[in-house]
Amino acid sequence: MHNAKTILSGLLAITAVAGCNSGTDQALPTTAPTKVELLADSGFRHAGAVESSPDGTMFYAAAFDDEDRPGVFSIDTQSGAVTPMHVGEPMLYPSDMAMSCDGASLYVADQGLGVPDSEFGDPTEPLGQAGGIHVLSTLDSSLSMLSTTGIERAAGVVVSTDCDTLFVTGWTDAGPALFTVSVDGGAATVIHEGEPLVSPTGVHVDEANVAWVMDHGARNDSGEGLLFAITLEGDVSEVVGGLGMGRHGGVSLVPGGTTAVIPVRTDNGQSQLVTANTQTGDVTTVPTPHIAHPTGTAAARNAPVMVVAGEQSISIATFEDS
């Protein structure tokens, strides 16, 4: 199994790796999903980050259309129908998404064009554009830009459990960083800047406001791809390394919490979900042979379903015993 022991050692330290999905409702499942079924495999390309509506009736994917224009697509969990919500400008490279707790808005972190240099935070392309944080209405697909200051480039985004704050990974003009900013915008607060962060992407936050930051570029003795825990005071702890993430580093708790889920590709090219109970340490795997290149996952806030993305597939994960 791809890095299973390494993944387990880190997951045991995680008590709540989720944002708005980190509910404590005992009616929601806390164990691993038992079935993953294909929901849609057309109408989009190169899917990465995914999100679910609070009630689990709609999934959302950051992907590209047939003309390679970036955008956000909705997927009906009953019919599998894929609908472009917004495609093209001003979106440049939507890299992560977070659902508002009322389900009315998607916050879309747009990493922009030109990948920031891991040491200095500068775009490798001289004409790189920085993107920003879009707010996409799930009601009418209207799009606006969240007005913020202090965030040079955004990569990952999640809503705090009290629903009032965005935790954002990205870059200042000096280097990689973790920020907080109001869901209404305004001046961002830098929680941590610089090492050991290298290329932070996906981010989750628990009820204690500890941010769990996936970093594609950071490396330790286990290899490239690290998960960090960062407190509001800016203290950084290395949780697990050698994750070997794909284009989007996906990790989520199941809807009721407790069990962490990471979509991975094994050394022999097979895809599966690696799941770990963060209280007992029990590890299981759920085969996902129909997913060629797993990228992201997310749980519904108030329903027993999860979404799992591959480069060319959106799947629904369910819990037979829930």
N, C-alpha and C positions, 0 to 999 in steps of 0.2 A: 504494500500500500504506500502511496506517495506521502512520505514524511509523517506517517500516522503517529509514531511515538513522540515526535517533536511537537506535533499539533496538540496531542493529548496533554503533554506537560504544561503547555501554556494555557490550554482551555480550562484546566483545573483551577486556575487563578481567576477565571472570569465568572463573576456572579451575576452580571446583567449586561451583556453586550448587545444592547439595542437602544434605539431612540424611542420614538412614540410607540414602537411595537412592544415595549417592555412592560406589558400589563401584568397584574398579579391576580387577575380574575381566575378563580379555581376552576371555572367551567371550561376554560380554554386549555388545550393540550400542553403539557410540559415535557412530553416524551418525543422521541424522534418521529418524523413522518414515516408512514408505512408504504406509501405509494406515490410515485411521481409519474404523471401522464402528460403526453404532449398535448398542448392546447393550440398552438399556432406555429407555423413554420413558413409563412409567406406574408407578403405585404410590408416587409422590412428587411434590412440587412445589418449585419455587424452589431447585434444588440449587446449592450453592456450593462449599465446600471438599471435596476428595476425597482418598482415600488408597488404597493397594493393600496387600494382604498381601505378605509377602516373596517368596512363590512365585508371585504373580500369579494365583492361582486365585479370589480374592475381591477385589472393590472395595468401598469404603465411601464414602458421601456424607452430608454434613451437609445436610439438606433439611427439608421440611415435609410433613405428611400432608394429606389432603383437608379436614381440619378446621382447617388452618393451625396445627397443633401442631408445634413444632420437635423434631427428633430426628436420629438416625443410622440409616441404612439400609444393609444389605449387598446386594451384587449379585453373583450367581454368574457368573463369566466364561464358563462353558460354556453354561448355559441362559438366562442373562439374568434369572433369577428375582430379584425384589426382595423383601427381607424387612425389616420394621422391627425394629431391634435394641432401641432405646429411643425412645419418643416421649412428649413431655409433660414435666411437672415431674420433677425440678428443673431440667431444661434450659430456658433462656430464649432464647438466640440463639447456637447453636453456630457459631462463625466460622472455626475452623481445626481441623485434626486432624493428629496425627503417630502413626505406628506404632512400638511398641517393637520393638527389633531381633529379639526372639524371636517376634514376631507374636502374642503373647498379649494385648496390651493396646493400646487406642487412647487416646491422650491428646487430649481434646477441649477446646479453648479456648472458653469461653462468655463472650461479650462482655456478656451481660446486657441488661437493658432500660434505655433512656435512653442516648442516644449521648453520649459525653463531649465537652465543648466543646474545640475544638482549641487554645485558648490556656490554659485554666485547668484542664482535666482534670475539670471538674464535669459531672454529668449535666444535659442540657438539660431532662429531665423531673424534677420535684422528688422523685418517688417512685421514681426509677430504682434497679434492682437490679443488683448488680455481677457476678453469675455466678461464674466461677471456672474451675478446670481439673478436668474430670471424667476418671475412669479407667474406660473401658468394656471389659469382658472380651470378647474375640472367641470365647471358648470357651462361655460360658453367658449372655452379655449382662448380667451383673450390673454395677451402676453404683455407683461411690463417688466421693467428692470428694477430690482431692489436697489435703492439708493444707499450706498455705504461708502465710508471712507476708511482707509487704512489697510484694505485688502488689495494688494496689487494683482493677485491672480487667485481664483478659487478652484479647488479640485474636488473636495468632498463636502457634503453638507448633511446635517441631521438636526431634527427638532428636539429640544430638551423635553424631559418627561413632564415638566410643568407647562409645556406648550408655548412659552413666552420667548425662548431664546434659540438662535441658530448656533450650532457649533460648526465651524468651517475650517477645513484644511486648505492649505494653499501656500502662497508666498507673499512676503512683504517685498519692498524694493531691495532688501538685503539678503533674503534667504527664505527657506521653507519655514512654515509656522502653523500654529493652531490658534484660531480666533474664536471669540464669541461676539455676537451682534444680535440686536433685537430683531424679532420676526418682522418688525415694521421698518427695519433699516436704521441708518444712523452710523455713528462712529463705532468701529470695531475695536475690541480689546484684544491685545495679543496675550495669549496664555503662555505660549512657549515659542521661541524662535531659535532656529539654528540646530546644531547637532544635539542629539543623534539623528534628527530627522534629515532625510535626504530627498525623497520624492513622495510625500504623503498623499494618500488618495482617500479611500473609504474611511468613514468615521462613524462611530456609534457612541452613545452616551447613556450612563446608567442613572439610577435615582439619586446617587450621591454626587452627580455631575462629574464623574470620572469619564474622560474621553478615551475611547479605545480606537487607536489610529492605525490603519493599515498603511505600510510604507513599502512601495515596490522596490525602491533603490537601496534601502538600508540592508546591511549584511552583518551576520555574525558567524560563528564557527559552524553553524548548521546550514549556512548558505544565504542566498539573497531572498528578501521578502520577510519583513518583520512586522509584528503586532506590538504596539506600545500602549501603555496605560499612562495617561497624563491627568494630573489633578488640576483643579482650578488655580492652585498656587503655582502651577508650572512644573511640578516635580514629575520627572519622566522615569518610568520603569519599563524595562524590556520584558515582554511577556513570552513571546515565542518567535523563533526564527526559522529560516529555511522553508517558508510557505510556498515559494515558487508560484506566485499569483499569475493569473492571466492578465488580459488587458484591463479588467476591472477586478479589484480584490474584493470579493463578496464574502460577508459573514453576517449572520443574523441569529438571534434567538428565535425559537418557535413562539407562537402567539402567547402562550401562557408563561414564557420564560423558562429558565433552568437549563434547557438543552440548546447548545450552540450548534449551528449548521454551517459548514463550509463546502461549497462545490469545488471539487478538485479533479484533476486528470492524473491517473496513475502513471507509473513509469512505463507501463506497456501500452499506454495510449487509451485506456478505458476511463470513462467518466463515472463519477459516483459522488454521493453526498457523504462526507465524513461528519458524524454527529457525536457529541460528547455531553454527557450529563455533568454539569459543572459542580454538582454537589457530591455525586458518588464516583465520578470518573469513568463510568461505563461508556465505552466507545462502540458504536455500531456503524455500519455502512449501508447505504441504500443505493443499489445499482441504478444508473441512469444511462443505459446504453444508447438511447436515442439522442443524447446530447453530445455533439461532437466536440465542442470546445466550451465548457462551462465558464460563465463569466460572473454572474451576480445572483443574489437571492435576497428576499425580503419577506417578512411576515405581515399578515393583516393584523391590525390593532385589536379588533373585536370579533374575529371570526377564525375558525380552525382551518385556515388555508395559508399556504406560502406560494410565492412565485419563484421559479428558478429559471435563469436565462442561460442560453448558449448563444454562440455567435449567430446561429440561424434558427433558433427555436425559443419559444416561451412555453414553459411547462407549469402545471399546477401540482403542488404537493399537498396531500391530504392525510388525515389521521383516522384510521378505521375505528380505533377504540375511543375517539373523542366524543 
